[in-house]
């Protein structure tokens, strides 16, 4: 269901210069939205680390997955992994959100972002389950699931909020 005032699908005569500017504009907005969401998410995950239910050093696995452990010192892996995580949060996920947001539940872009975050969380909660100790207590599992879900909701809300905020403004006029 489109948001009131949206003009989707309007056909205008092609203009390559305008199209290039629009792609650049939308890319910048997506990157800013992803940055806001990822940084907000990191704050929640950091609180989870303070409570012992998440470990930010597990981002090292992302760097290792990309083969960066061959090129860089092992002590840099958590930082490099976080940079890869941040880059994905600023590029891939905003692009996917922009492509599918109209099909997500929610009456506004921030609410659709929360729906998007919930879907993303299902992969994250499984991929990073190694942060839990062997045979974790039910409380640890619940806190891990709760903090990571909250972090993804905040990511999605921030992502949607920045997209929504940018709809009403022309930053490059």
C-alpha positions in Angstrom: 0.0 0.0 0.0 1.6 3.3 -1.1 2.1 6.1 1.4 -0.2 9.0 0.8 1.4 11.6 -1.5 3.8 9.1 -3.1 4.1 9.3 -6.9 5.4 5.9 -7.8 5.4 4.8 -11.4 5.1 8.3 -12.9 6.5 8.2 -16.4 8.7 11.1 -17.4 10.7 11.6 -20.6 14.2 10.1 -20.2 17.1 12.4 -19.4 20.4 10.6 -18.8 21.8 13.5 -16.8 18.8 13.6 -14.5 18.9 9.8 -14.1 22.5 9.9 -13.1 21.9 12.6 -10.5 18.9 10.6 -9.2 20.9 7.4 -8.9 23.7 9.3 -7.1 21.2 11.1 -4.8 19.4 7.9 -3.9 22.8 6.1 -3.3 23.9 8.8 -0.9 20.6 8.7 0.9 20.8 4.9 1.1 24.3 5.0 2.5 23.4 7.6 5.1 20.3 5.6 6.1 22.4 2.5 6.4 25.1 4.3 8.4 22.5 5.7 10.8 20.9 2.2 11.2 24.1 0.3 11.6 25.6 2.7 14.2 22.3 2.7 16.1 22.3 -1.1 16.0 25.9 -1.2 17.2 25.0 0.7 20.3 22.4 -1.9 21.2 24.9 -4.7 20.5 27.5 -2.9 22.6 25.0 -2.8 25.5 24.5 -6.5 24.9 28.2 -7.0 25.2 28.3 -5.2 28.5 25.6 -7.5 29.8 27.5 -10.6 28.5 25.0 -11.6 25.8 26.9 -10.5 22.7 30.5 -10.2 21.8 31.5 -7.6 19.2 34.7 -9.6 18.4 32.6 -12.1 16.6 32.6 -9.7 13.7 36.0 -11.2 13.0 34.2 -14.1 11.4 33.0 -11.8 8.7 36.5 -10.7 7.9 37.7 -14.3 7.9 34.9 -15.4 5.6 36.1 -12.8 3.1 39.7 -14.1 3.4 41.0 -11.0 5.1 42.8 -13.1 7.7 45.3 -14.0 5.0 46.2 -10.4 4.3 46.0 -8.8 7.7 47.1 -9.6 11.3 44.7 -11.6 13.4 44.3 -8.8 15.9 42.7 -6.6 13.2 40.0 -9.2 12.3 37.2 -7.8 14.6 37.8 -4.3 13.3 37.9 -5.4 9.7 34.9 -7.6 10.2 33.0 -4.6 11.6 34.0 -2.5 8.6 32.6 -5.1 6.3 29.5 -5.3 8.4 29.2 -1.5 8.3 29.7 -1.5 4.5 27.0 -4.1 4.0 24.7 -2.1 6.3 25.3 1.0 4.2 25.0 -0.6 0.7 23.4 -4.0 0.3 20.7 -3.8 2.9 19.5 -0.2 2.1 19.3 -1.2 -1.6 17.3 -4.3 -0.8 15.0 -2.3 1.5 14.5 0.4 -1.2 13.5 -2.4 -3.6 11.0 -4.2 -1.4 9.8 -1.8 1.2 6.4 -1.2 -0.5 5.7 -4.9 0.0 6.5 -4.9 3.8 3.9 -4.5 6.5 3.8 -1.0 8.1 2.0 2.3 7.5 5.2 4.3 7.2 8.8 3.8 6.1 10.2 3.6 9.6 7.6 0.9 10.5 8.4 -1.0 7.3 12.0 -0.7 8.3 11.2 -2.5 11.6 9.5 -5.3 9.5 12.6 -5.4 7.3 14.8 -5.6 10.4 12.8 -8.5 11.7 13.4 -10.5 8.5 17.1 -9.7 8.6 17.3 -10.7 12.2 16.4 -14.3 11.4 19.7 -14.8 9.6 21.7 -12.8 12.1 20.5 -14.6 15.2 21.6 -17.9 13.7 24.9 -16.7 12.1 26.1 -15.2 15.4 24.9 -17.8 17.8 28.5 -18.7 18.5 28.7 -15.8 20.9 26.7 -17.9 23.4 28.7 -20.3 25.6 28.3 -24.1 25.3 25.0 -25.2 26.9 23.7 -21.7 27.5 21.1 -21.0 30.1 17.6 -20.1 28.9 18.0 -16.6 30.2 21.2 -16.2 28.1 19.4 -17.4 24.9 16.5 -15.1 25.6 18.7 -12.1 26.2 20.8 -12.8 23.1 17.7 -13.2 21.0 16.1 -10.1 22.5 19.1 -7.8 22.2 19.8 -8.9 18.6 16.1 -8.5 17.6 16.0 -5.0 19.3 19.2 -4.1 17.4 17.7 -5.1 14.1 14.4 -3.2 14.8 16.5 -0.1 15.6 18.5 -0.6 12.4 15.3 -0.9 10.3 13.6 2.0 12.0 16.7 4.2 11.4 16.9 3.1 7.9 13.3 3.8 7.2 13.4 7.1 9.1 16.2 8.5 7.0 14.5 7.4 3.8 11.3 9.0 4.9 13.1 12.2 6.0 14.8 12.4 2.6 11.5 12.1 0.7 10.4 15.6 1.8 13.7 17.3 1.1 15.8 17.8 -2.0 19.4 17.9 -0.7 21.0 18.3 -4.1 18.8 21.0 -5.6 
